[in-house]
Amino acid sequence: MADNGGADPVNNNNDTTVGLEGTIIKVTVKTPKDKEEIAISEDASVTQFKEEISRRFKAKQDQLVLIFAGKILKDGDSLNQHGIKDGLTVHLVIKTAHKAGDGASSSSSVTTQVGSSSGNSSGPSSAAHPSTVGSTGGPASAPPQTPNILTGFGGLSSLSSMGMGSANFMELQQQMQSQLMSNPEMLSQIMENPLVQNMMSNPDLMRQMIVANPQMQQLMERNPEISHMLNNPELMRQTMELARNPAMMQEMMRNQDRALSNLESIPGGYNALRRMYTDIQEPMFSAARDQFGNNPFSALGGNSDGGVQPSRTENREPLPNPWGSTNPSEVGGSTGTTGSSATGSTTPNVSNPLGVNSASLGNGMFSSPGMQSLMQQISENPQLMQNMLSAPYMRSIMQSLAQNPDMASQNPASSPSAGENPAQQLMMQQMLQMFAGGNSSSQTPEVQFQQQLEQLGAMGFINREANLQALIATGGDVNAAIERLLGSQPS
Amino acid sequence: MDPNNTSYAVKLYVYDISKGMARQLSPLMLGIQLDGIWHTAIVVHGEEFFYGGDGITNCRPGGTSLGHPNSIIDLGTTEVTEEIFMEYLSSLGESTYRGNQYHLFEWNCNTFSNEVAQFLTGSKIPGHITDLPAEVLSTPFGQALRPLLDSINIAPQGGNTFNGHYGQR
């Protein structure tokens, strides 16, 4: 900063003559859009400065508002007065000539605009209803199925019912679909048709039909995952299975609903839901709606979760524990995404990040598109990941799992299937270690849970071994450990 | 000629979007201690302004889904009137702070808060906030997650975005 104190005290106030005496300093003038360096005498007045600026920025002097160090520079001031020196930055706002305001302040209309407007729209409105979200919910993987299945489907049915593809294929398709929508019976009838079933079992054909739909194409552009999914024959097959069986479909919907409502109860989860909805579902819905008029079947296309349950039966498994077993692998999965081994046959339902059926965990953990979509979802909302991690026993579970692979197999907190398959177990453990980063605790569980062990002891649980096991299983939670010890396990 | 020089208080609202998880998990996961994952917003003229994946957004103070701020830092006062400030924000929102330019590490809410703070008061926001991305990236875990994190947009819900039209709130 060139500080030349010896300049003549000329041109201080109210002097508009341009005598460029004194040293020239270079001041950066920054607008929201760009910035310029302006050379001006250091003794210049603000007015002179503005002249220069108006020339450079091609704006009228009246429109210029100069701000420095939180103060608005008024015409009568001098640069010196405000301490503007060489190399410093002055902010400029060019008023868009709404009011012919003076360069500065004094528009007292300000103030009390407090609280005005700005809808802090509460928020819930958009999230629609969890159930709706639920039905199509799942990030990327599920929703695409929506217009997807029925689209191709409609096409199919029109084909089969009408006997052949006519020149007016599209129209027929439309008609078919609207009829279909209004009459659910029809749907099942059509499904029964062997021709349809044949076609349905041919993933390639299905895929082509689906892709042929221009709306699908649009969607595919926007969400590349959709095309991934379409390219995965396994997934297609599952989805078709799903579409075939309305009962299973219902179950699926319920699953999703449930999972999503679990999701909701996590802080931040609600936002994730809403996000999911607005980012993914809305375009889906509108796309679908155009096709179907009214979209009662949006859920049908639902889900890639086909393989999780025995087909054609109701779900008999206990409701998944949102905070239980699944977490380590979920989280693990999200870091280890770049699909490794493991077949993708049973895909965790992506809209079900915490309620995942443990059976699917081991198998489909890494390579399933579901997992990848989960990753995507997590990447869209880091808060979600944080919150998943915030599940009560998360950290301790991770730690103990990372330390001791045996523990992992014994530990019901980890997926049963992961326990069975050593390769996956190893993988999981590696991931956990990676997670634990450079800072894994080297304490044995015993030392770690010292305090809790004492507590349990004091309460009368004298079997130290059992206590330890219980503590490990519950990640150090004394209350839960007690429950375990007493023989009543949380589902 | 010295019209009233009203000055307005400028505050920085700091939120920990990890809700405490970062403080607990960071030593485990990253190997360094982070007290929080900071999201900041500038509060002036009775409104809160921040930048996120949706662009520049405003709402009533504390009105986003993040709830109440973890801490409130006083940045000083400014003479900039609301009118001028809105113009300024509109320009920013059209040029350098559009929603699609959001990048978690390089061009985020804190970048915005910093810039606005300097505009309003001449001072910057505390360093520990702006240094956060660099800190995270300096860990192996941060590096590993980088591709993932690159695609994250943080946009706390509950506000109105600037569309670049002055006065459209």
Interface residues (C-beta under 8 A of the other chain):
Chain A: T31 P32 K33 V65 I67 F68 A69 G70 K71 I72 K74 D75 G76 T89 H91 V93 I94 K95 T96 H98 K99 G101 D102 A104 S105 S106 S107 S108 S109 V110 T111 Q113 V114 G115 S116 S117 S118 G119 N120 S121 S122 G123 P267 G268 Y270 N271 R274 S334 T335 M375 I378 S379 E380 N381 P382 Q383 Q386 N387 L389 S390 R395 M398 Q399 M434 F435 A436 G437 G438 N439 S440 S441
Chain B: M1 D2 P3 N4 N5 T6 S7 V10 I17 S18 K19 G20 M21 A22 Q24 L25 P27 L28 M29 L30 G31 I37 H45 G46 E47 N58 C59 R60 G63 T64 S65 G76 T77 T78 E79 V80 T81 E82 E83 I84 E87 Y88 L89 S91 L92 E94 S95 T96 L104 Q118 F119 L120 T121 G122 T139 P140 F141 A144 L145 L148 L149 S151 I152 N153 I154 P156 Q157 G158 G159 N160 Y166 R169
